[in-house]
C-alpha cells in the first residue's frame, strides 16, 4: 500500500473509532487517562508505604507515633478520596478534581517528609 492510501486508511479508522465511542469517552484526552492511572498507582504505593510504616512503629511499640500515624492515615484517605474523584469527574469538573488531588497528594508528601525526612 502506498503512503497516501495508508494515511487515508488510518484516518478512516480514527473516524470509525470516534463514532463508536460514547460522547464522554471521546472528550477524555489520553493525558487524563494516563494521569488518572498514575494517580491510582501513586495512591497504591503510598498505601503500601504507610502500612509498612505502621507495622514498623507497632513492632517497636512506639506509642509516640500514634498521633503521627493517625495524621498520615487521614492525609492518605483524603488523597485516595480525591484520586477516586479523578475517575468520575465530568469534563467540566476535571481540572477542579485534578487540582484537589494534587493538593491532597502534596499535603501527604509534605507530612511524610516532615515526619520521615530520611525517606524523602
MMTF fields as JSON, N, C-alpha, C and O atoms, coordinates in Angstrom:
{
  "mmtfVersion": "1.0.0",
  "mmtfProducer": "UNKNOWN",
  "numBonds": 479,
  "numAtoms": 480,
  "numGroups": 120,
  "numChains": 1,
  "numModels": 1,
  "chainsPerModel": [1],
  "groupsPerChain": [120],
  "chainIdList": ["A"],
  "bondAtomList": [4, 2, 8, 6, 12, 10, 16, 14, 20, 18, 24, 22, 28, 26, 32, 30, 36, 34, 40, 38, 44, 42, 48, 46, 52, 50, 56, 54, 60, 58, 64, 62, 68, 66, 72, 70, 76, 74, 80, 78, 84, 82, 88, 86, 92, 90, 96, 94, 100, 98, 104, 102, 108, 106, 112, 110, 116, 114, 120, 118, 124, 122, 128, 126, 132, 130, 136, 134, 140, 138, 144, 142, 148, 146, 152, 150, 156, 154, 160, 158, 164, 162, 168, 166, 172, 170, 176, 174, 180, 178, 184, 182, 188, 186, 192, 190, 196, 194, 200, 198, 204, 202, 208, 206, 212, 210, 216, 214, 220, 218, 224, 222, 228, 226, 232, 230, 236, 234, 240, 238, 244, 242, 248, 246, 252, 250, 256, 254, 260, 258, 264, 262, 268, 266, 272, 270, 276, 274, 280, 278, 284, 282, 288, 286, 292, 290, 296, 294, 300, 298, 304, 302, 308, 306, 312, 310, 316, 314, 320, 318, 324, 322, 328, 326, 332, 330, 336, 334, 340, 338, 344, 342, 348, 346, 352, 350, 356, 354, 360, 358, 364, 362, 368, 366, 372, 370, 376, 374, 380, 378, 384, 382, 388, 386, 392, 390, 396, 394, 400, 398, 404, 402, 408, 406, 412, 410, 416, 414, 420, 418, 424, 422, 428, 426, 432, 430, 436, 434, 440, 438, 444, 442, 448, 446, 452, 450, 456, 454, 460, 458, 464, 462, 468, 466, 472, 470, 476, 474],
  "bondOrderList": [1, 1, 1, 1, 1, 1, 1, 1, 1, 1, 1, 1, 1, 1, 1, 1, 1, 1, 1, 1, 1, 1, 1, 1, 1, 1, 1, 1, 1, 1, 1, 1, 1, 1, 1, 1, 1, 1, 1, 1, 1, 1, 1, 1, 1, 1, 1, 1, 1, 1, 1, 1, 1, 1, 1, 1, 1, 1, 1, 1, 1, 1, 1, 1, 1, 1, 1, 1, 1, 1, 1, 1, 1, 1, 1, 1, 1, 1, 1, 1, 1, 1, 1, 1, 1, 1, 1, 1, 1, 1, 1, 1, 1, 1, 1, 1, 1, 1, 1, 1, 1, 1, 1, 1, 1, 1, 1, 1, 1, 1, 1, 1, 1, 1, 1, 1, 1, 1, 1],
  "groupList": [{"groupName": "UNK", "atomNameList": ["N", "CA", "C", "O"], "elementList": ["N", "C", "C", "O"], "formalChargeList": [0, 0, 0, 0], "bondAtomList": [1, 0, 2, 1, 3, 2], "bondOrderList": [1, 1, 2], "singleLetterCode": "X", "chemCompType": "L-PEPTIDE LINKING"}],
  "groupTypeList": [0, 0, 0, 0, 0, 0, 0, 0, 0, 0, 0, 0, 0, 0, 0, 0, 0, 0, 0, 0, 0, 0, 0, 0, 0, 0, 0, 0, 0, 0, 0, 0, 0, 0, 0, 0, 0, 0, 0, 0, 0, 0, 0, 0, 0, 0, 0, 0, 0, 0, 0, 0, 0, 0, 0, 0, 0, 0, 0, 0, 0, 0, 0, 0, 0, 0, 0, 0, 0, 0, 0, 0, 0, 0, 0, 0, 0, 0, 0, 0, 0, 0, 0, 0, 0, 0, 0, 0, 0, 0, 0, 0, 0, 0, 0, 0, 0, 0, 0, 0, 0, 0, 0, 0, 0, 0, 0, 0, 0, 0, 0, 0, 0, 0, 0, 0, 0, 0, 0, 0],
  "groupIdList": [1, 2, 3, 4, 5, 6, 7, 8, 9, 10, 11, 12, 13, 14, 15, 16, 17, 18, 19, 20, 21, 22, 23, 24, 25, 26, 27, 28, 29, 30, 31, 32, 33, 34, 35, 36, 37, 38, 39, 40, 41, 42, 43, 44, 45, 46, 47, 48, 49, 50, 51, 52, 53, 54, 55, 56, 57, 58, 59, 60, 61, 62, 63, 64, 65, 66, 67, 68, 69, 70, 71, 72, 73, 74, 75, 76, 77, 78, 79, 80, 81, 82, 83, 84, 85, 86, 87, 88, 89, 90, 91, 92, 93, 94, 95, 96, 97, 98, 99, 100, 101, 102, 103, 104, 105, 106, 107, 108, 109, 110, 111, 112, 113, 114, 115, 116, 117, 118, 119, 120],
  "secStructList": [7, 7, 2, 2, 2, 2, 2, 2, 2, 2, 2, 2, 2, 2, 2, 2, 2, 2, 2, 2, 1, 7, 2, 2, 2, 2, 2, 1, 7, 2, 2, 2, 2, 2, 2, 2, 2, 2, 2, 2, 2, 2, 2, 2, 2, 2, 2, 2, 2, 2, 2, 2, 2, 2, 2, 2, 2, 2, 2, 2, 6, 7, 4, 4, 4, 2, 2, 2, 2, 2, 2, 2, 2, 2, 2, 2, 2, 2, 2, 2, 2, 2, 2, 2, 2, 2, 2, 2, 7, 7, 6, 6, 6, 2, 2, 2, 2, 2, 2, 2, 2, 2, 2, 2, 2, 2, 2, 2, 2, 2, 2, 2, 2, 2, 2, 7, 4, 4, 4, 7],
  "xCoordList": [0.849, 0.0, 0.901, 1.91, 0.551, 1.341, 1.056, 0.063, 1.949, 1.814, 0.473, -0.152, 0.019, -1.241, -2.408, -3.281, -2.422, -3.503, -3.461, -4.505, -2.264, -2.112, -2.641, -3.316, -2.331, -2.797, -4.328, -4.949, -4.927, -6.384, -7.01, -8.017, -6.427, -6.945, -6.853, -7.775, -5.755, -5.587, -6.611, -7.193, -6.83, -7.813, -9.219, -9.991, -9.539, -10.849, -11.023, -12.11, -9.968, -10.017, -10.275, -11.072, -9.616, -9.811, -11.256, -11.884, -11.777, -13.161, -14.123, -15.07, -13.897, -14.751, -14.689, -15.725, -13.47, -13.314, -14.039, -14.708, -13.917, -14.592, -16.105, -16.816, -16.599, -18.045, -18.648, -19.839, -17.852, -18.408, -18.174, -18.749, -17.34, -17.102, -18.251, -18.823, -18.597, -19.588, -19.059, -17.849, -19.958, -19.554, -18.59, -17.59, -18.868, -17.989, -16.593, -15.608, -16.49, -15.174, -14.396, -13.17, -15.102, -14.427, -13.838, -12.832, -14.453, -13.999, -12.815, -12.186, -12.509, -11.427, -10.11, -9.887, -9.242, -7.952, -7.101, -7.255, -6.207, -5.303, -4.537, -4.26, -4.196, -3.478, -4.26, -3.674, -5.567, -6.394, -6.355, -6.218, -6.474, -6.456, -5.125, -5.101, -4.035, -2.719, -2.463, -1.834, -2.939, -2.787, -3.543, -3.028, -4.763, -5.584, -4.942, -4.952, -4.39, -3.706, -2.485, -2.246, -1.717, -0.533, -0.957, -0.318, -2.025, -2.533, -2.933, -2.625, -3.62, -4.033, -2.803, -2.776, -1.797, -0.564, 0.128, 0.628, 0.157, 0.789, 0.059, 0.69, -1.264, -2.057, -1.799, -1.688, -1.704, -1.41, -0.001, 0.204, 0.946, 2.312, 2.335, 3.023, 1.585, 1.509, 0.843, 1.259, -0.171, -0.845, 0.148, 0.177, 0.948, 1.95, 2.99, 3.384, 3.429, 4.442, 3.909, 4.621, 2.674, 2.088, 1.803, 1.943, 1.405, 1.214, 2.525, 2.565, 3.591, 4.911, 5.34, 5.87, 5.114, 5.441, 4.66, 5.213, 3.362, 2.535, 3.006, 3.016, 3.396, 3.895, 5.196, 5.385, 6.09, 7.37, 7.181, 7.818, 6.306, 6.105, 5.379, 5.64, 4.477, 3.775, 4.752, 4.682, 5.655, 6.632, 7.573, 8.023, 7.863, 8.747, 7.995, 8.612, 6.67, 5.874, 5.982, 5.987, 6.068, 6.294, 4.972, 4.321, 4.583, 3.312, 3.328, 2.279, 4.514, 4.608, 4.19, 3.833, 4.229, 3.893, 2.403, 1.979, 1.607, 0.183, -0.499, -1.226, -0.275, -0.88, -0.37, -1.126, 0.91, 1.519, 0.868, 0.538, 0.688, 0.05, -1.371, -1.804, -2.086, -3.448, -3.446, -4.294, -2.488, -2.378, -2.049, -2.631, -1.116, -0.759, -1.937, -2.178, -2.664, -3.826, -4.875, -5.451, -5.119, -6.104, -5.666, -6.489, -4.391, -3.871, -3.979, -4.3, -3.711, -3.833, -5.292, -5.582, -6.204, -7.63, -8.088, -8.832, -7.654, -8.013, -7.46, -8.157, -6.202, -5.589, -6.328, -6.59, -6.665, -7.396, -8.775, -9.216, -9.448, -10.769, -10.692, -11.526, -9.676, -9.517, -9.098, -9.493, -8.315, -7.929, -9.162, -9.299, -10.049, -11.289, -12.124, -12.764, -12.116, -12.892, -12.335, -13.072, -11.053, -10.47, -11.169, -11.377, -11.522, -12.124, -13.576, -14.084, -14.237, -15.656, -15.955, -17.109, -14.944, -15.16, -15.664, -15.22, -16.578, -17.062, -15.969, -14.976, -16.157, -15.194, -15.073, -13.976, -16.193, -16.166, -15.516, -14.92, -15.618, -15.071, -13.668, -13.095, -13.103, -11.806, -10.691, -9.946, -10.563, -9.481, -9.591, -8.577, -10.801, -11.018, -10.642, -10.003, -11.046, -10.706, -9.199, -8.631, -8.564, -7.11, -6.404, -5.472, -6.851, -6.242, -6.44, -5.526, -7.615, -7.886, -6.995, -6.467, -6.831, -5.951, -4.516, -3.839, -4.052, -2.673, -2.428, -1.362, -3.404, -3.278, -3.198, -2.338, -4.089, -4.098, -2.805, -2.225, -2.355, -1.117, 0.08, 0.951, 0.113, 1.202, 1.202, 2.259, 0.01, -0.097, 0.416, 1.108, 0.077, 0.55, 2.076, 2.733, 2.618, 4.079, 4.747, 5.757, 4.187, 4.755, 4.747, 5.72, 3.66, 3.569, 4.585, 5.27, 4.683, 5.644, 7.075, 7.863, 7.407, 8.756, 9.067, 10.212, 8.062, 8.239, 8.483, 9.3, 7.786, 7.881, 9.08, 9.774, 9.319, 10.362, 11.306, 11.361, 12.048, 12.915, 13.966, 14.461, 14.298, 15.296, 14.735, 15.496, 13.405, 12.757, 12.297, 11.461, 12.817, 12.422, 12.745, 12.488],
  "yCoordList": [-1.166, 0.0, 1.237, 1.271, 2.213, 3.43, 4.283, 4.077, 5.246, 6.088, 6.801, 6.854, 7.348, 8.071, 7.156, 7.539, 5.969, 5.021, 4.595, 4.411, 4.439, 4.082, 5.199, 4.945, 6.44, 7.595, 7.686, 7.958, 7.467, 7.5, 6.387, 6.61, 5.207, 4.082, 4.386, 4.076, 4.987, 5.332, 6.385, 6.289, 7.377, 8.417, 7.816, 8.175, 6.913, 6.26, 5.464, 5.44, 4.82, 4.053, 4.966, 4.631, 6.107, 7.065, 7.568, 7.631, 7.92, 8.397, 7.306, 7.59, 6.079, 4.962, 4.768, 4.618, 4.771, 4.565, 5.661, 5.38, 6.895, 8.007, 7.859, 8.264, 7.289, 7.156, 6.103, 6.163, 5.147, 4.091, 4.353, 3.663, 5.336, 5.666, 6.506, 7.312, 6.331, 7.218, 8.655, 8.875, 9.611, 11.017, 11.365, 12.043, 10.918, 11.235, 10.673, 11.332, 9.476, 8.871, 9.643, 9.73, 10.202, 10.996, 12.264, 12.771, 12.782, 14.029, 13.815, 14.782, 12.57, 12.283, 12.214, 11.29, 13.187, 13.121, 11.994, 11.594, 11.494, 10.433, 10.901, 10.106, 12.181, 12.727, 12.505, 12.167, 12.691, 12.482, 11.028, 10.73, 10.133, 8.71, 8.3, 7.597, 8.725, 8.346, 9.026, 8.433, 10.255, 10.954, 10.214, 10.023, 9.797, 9.074, 7.743, 7.362, 7.04, 5.771, 6.001, 5.237, 7.044, 7.359, 7.712, 7.286, 8.482, 8.839, 7.585, 7.448, 6.674, 5.413, 4.624, 4.105, 4.54, 3.832, 4.491, 3.807, 5.816, 6.545, 6.297, 6.105, 6.301, 6.066, 4.657, 4.467, 3.684, 2.311, 2.223, 1.525, 2.911, 2.919, 3.569, 3.094, 4.651, 5.294, 4.384, 4.341, 3.669, 2.747, 1.708, 1.422, 1.153, 0.164, 0.785, 0.179, 1.986, 2.678, 2.969, 2.784, 3.417, 3.738, 2.484, 2.494, 1.406, 0.146, -0.352, -0.818, -0.255, -0.663, 0.209, -0.298, 1.504, 2.421, 2.051, 2.026, 1.762, 1.371, 0.071, -0.061, -0.884, -2.164, -1.975, -2.575, -1.136, -0.904, -0.214, -0.583, 0.792, 1.507, 0.627, 0.728, -0.232, -1.148, -2.17, -2.516, -2.648, -3.638, -3.048, -3.749, -1.774, -1.104, -0.679, -0.282, -0.759, -0.298, 1.206, 1.711, 1.914, 3.35, 4.092, 4.472, 4.292, 4.954, 6.42, 6.996, 7.026, 8.428, 8.637, 9.75, 7.597, 7.708, 7.524, 7.617, 7.267, 7.021, 8.216, 8.053, 9.408, 10.612, 10.843, 11.247, 10.586, 10.748, 9.78, 10.158, 8.532, 7.533, 7.96, 7.784, 8.516, 8.977, 10.134, 10.191, 11.065, 12.181, 11.676, 12.131, 10.737, 10.166, 9.427, 9.532, 8.686, 7.947, 8.921, 8.696, 9.996, 10.989, 11.63, 11.841, 11.935, 12.538, 11.55, 11.94, 10.277, 9.268, 9.103, 9.02, 9.053, 8.907, 10.085, 9.894, 11.288, 12.461, 12.329, 12.618, 11.89, 11.709, 10.644, 10.834, 9.536, 8.447, 8.924, 8.601, 9.679, 10.204, 11.107, 11.025, 11.971, 12.875, 12.109, 12.476, 11.062, 10.218, 9.527, 9.423, 9.062, 8.434, 9.409, 9.011, 10.675, 11.691, 11.939, 12.372, 11.673, 11.851, 10.956, 11.348, 9.772, 8.8, 9.113, 8.684, 9.85, 10.107, 11.554, 11.898, 12.392, 13.813, 13.997, 13.319, 14.907, 15.253, 16.049, 16.444, 16.273, 17.075, 18.469, 19.022, 19.034, 20.361, 20.355, 21.354, 19.248, 19.173, 18.607, 18.535, 18.202, 17.528, 18.385, 17.899, 19.626, 20.474, 20.695, 20.727, 20.846, 21.012, 19.73, 19.784, 18.586, 17.299, 17.086, 16.612, 17.432, 17.291, 18.184, 17.748, 19.429, 20.356, 19.864, 19.967, 19.333, 18.815, 17.614, 17.489, 16.728, 15.576, 16.04, 15.546, 16.976, 17.44, 18.098, 17.919, 18.86, 19.476, 18.41, 18.475, 17.437, 16.367, 15.559, 15.233, 15.239, 14.477, 15.264, 14.71, 16.553, 17.418, 17.479, 17.436, 17.58, 17.612, 16.31, 16.334, 15.185, 13.89, 13.803, 13.388, 14.188, 14.16, 15.093, 14.735, 16.282, 17.235, 16.695, 16.859, 16.055, 15.463, 14.336, 14.244, 13.482, 12.381, 12.91, 12.409, 13.914, 14.476, 15.121, 15.103, 15.681, 16.278, 15.211, 15.401, 14.111, 13.023, 12.121, 11.695, 11.834, 10.905, 11.553, 11.119, 12.583, 13.272, 12.357, 12.634, 11.286, 10.348, 9.513, 8.875, 9.506, 8.708, 9.55, 9.098, 10.744, 11.61, 10.956, 11.527],
  "zCoordList": [0.0, 0.0, 0.0, 0.705, -0.76, -0.806, 0.433, 1.132, 0.689, 1.886, 1.939, 2.999, 0.82, 0.79, 1.156, 1.936, 0.602, 0.898, 2.362, 2.987, 2.906, 4.312, 5.196, 6.194, 4.827, 5.577, 5.546, 6.574, 4.403, 4.274, 5.114, 5.786, 5.08, 5.867, 7.36, 8.115, 7.784, 9.198, 9.618, 10.699, 8.779, 9.09, 9.187, 10.075, 8.285, 8.322, 9.606, 10.185, 10.046, 11.293, 12.479, 13.354, 12.519, 13.605, 13.609, 14.666, 12.459, 12.361, 12.817, 13.549, 12.4, 12.803, 14.318, 14.965, 14.892, 16.344, 17.111, 18.106, 16.666, 17.335, 17.257, 18.176, 16.18, 16.021, 16.938, 17.242, 17.381, 18.237, 19.718, 20.56, 20.054, 21.455, 21.997, 21.264, 23.264, 23.866, 23.833, 23.79, 23.853, 23.773, 24.905, 24.667, 26.131, 27.255, 27.044, 27.376, 26.503, 26.277, 25.219, 25.287, 24.243, 23.225, 23.823, 23.329, 24.884, 25.5, 26.442, 26.872, 26.763, 27.701, 26.941, 26.16, 27.169, 26.478, 27.043, 28.197, 26.212, 26.662, 27.895, 28.793, 27.943, 29.082, 30.376, 31.405, 30.329, 31.516, 31.949, 33.136, 30.997, 31.304, 31.92, 32.931, 31.329, 31.866, 33.211, 34.087, 33.385, 34.664, 35.754, 36.856, 35.445, 36.416, 36.793, 37.964, 35.823, 36.097, 36.985, 37.92, 36.699, 37.515, 38.931, 39.893, 39.068, 40.399, 41.167, 42.351, 40.487, 41.126, 41.589, 42.705, 40.733, 41.088, 42.273, 43.166, 42.28, 43.386, 44.701, 45.74, 44.653, 45.87, 46.41, 47.622, 45.524, 45.966, 46.566, 47.56, 45.983, 46.527, 47.911, 48.815, 48.069, 49.379, 50.403, 51.561, 49.988, 50.903, 51.425, 52.622, 50.544, 50.948, 51.875, 52.871, 51.545, 52.343, 53.752, 54.739, 53.837, 55.137, 55.951, 57.174, 55.285, 56.002, 56.587, 57.725, 55.812, 56.303, 57.482, 58.471, 57.38, 58.472, 59.728, 60.828, 59.556, 60.694, 61.32, 62.544, 60.498, 61.007, 61.789, 62.847, 61.256, 61.935, 63.272, 64.259, 63.314, 64.576, 65.583, 66.782, 65.127, 66.035, 66.601, 67.781, 65.766, 66.217, 67.26, 68.166, 67.133, 68.088, 69.34, 70.328, 69.307, 70.438, 70.603, 71.726, 69.511, 69.509, 69.696, 68.722, 70.95, 71.257, 70.837, 70.552, 70.798, 70.394, 68.946, 68.56, 68.153, 66.728, 66.449, 65.297, 67.478, 67.263, 66.61, 65.63, 67.139, 66.558, 65.145, 64.262, 64.939, 63.624, 62.635, 61.511, 63.063, 62.191, 61.826, 60.687, 62.786, 62.514, 61.519, 60.628, 61.671, 60.723, 59.325, 58.341, 59.243, 57.949, 57.328, 56.125, 58.143, 57.645, 57.11, 56.046, 57.845, 57.394, 56.074, 55.182, 55.951, 54.714, 53.554, 52.432, 53.826, 52.765, 52.336, 51.142, 53.3, 52.982, 52.122, 51.159, 52.458, 51.661, 50.239, 49.266, 50.126, 48.811, 48.017, 46.829, 48.644, 47.982, 47.538, 46.435, 48.372, 48.028, 46.804, 45.902, 46.785, 45.638, 44.386, 43.279, 44.543, 43.396, 42.815, 41.596, 43.671, 43.198, 42.367, 41.393, 42.749, 42.031, 40.633, 39.748, 40.421, 39.088, 38.072, 36.924, 38.499, 37.588, 37.253, 36.217, 38.118, 37.905, 37.527, 37.27, 37.49, 37.189, 35.76, 34.834, 35.611, 34.272, 33.559, 34.171, 32.298, 31.544, 32.158, 32.234, 32.595, 33.212, 34.587, 34.989, 35.313, 36.664, 36.748, 37.834, 35.613, 35.602, 36.208, 37.059, 35.797, 36.294, 37.798, 38.495, 38.299, 39.733, 40.489, 41.539, 39.946, 40.58, 40.577, 41.561, 39.487, 39.38, 40.4, 41.076, 40.505, 41.469, 42.903, 43.72, 43.214, 44.561, 44.866, 45.971, 43.873, 44.074, 44.298, 45.199, 43.492, 43.619, 44.969, 45.558, 45.468, 46.791, 47.879, 48.758, 47.818, 48.826, 48.76, 49.796, 47.567, 47.396, 47.924, 48.596, 47.615, 48.096, 49.627, 50.255, 50.218, 51.678, 52.299, 53.316, 51.688, 52.177, 52.095, 53.05, 50.974, 50.805, 51.813, 52.418, 51.993, 52.955, 54.373, 55.11, 54.755, 56.098, 56.244, 57.262, 55.234, 55.274, 55.388, 56.19, 54.592, 54.618, 55.97, 56.421, 56.601, 57.921, 58.986, 59.887, 58.88, 59.854, 59.568, 60.491, 58.303, 57.895, 56.882, 55.732, 57.289, 56.313, 55.685, 54.592, 56.363, 55.825, 54.686, 53.959, 54.516, 53.467, 52.279, 51.496, 52.133, 51.01, 49.709, 48.649]
}
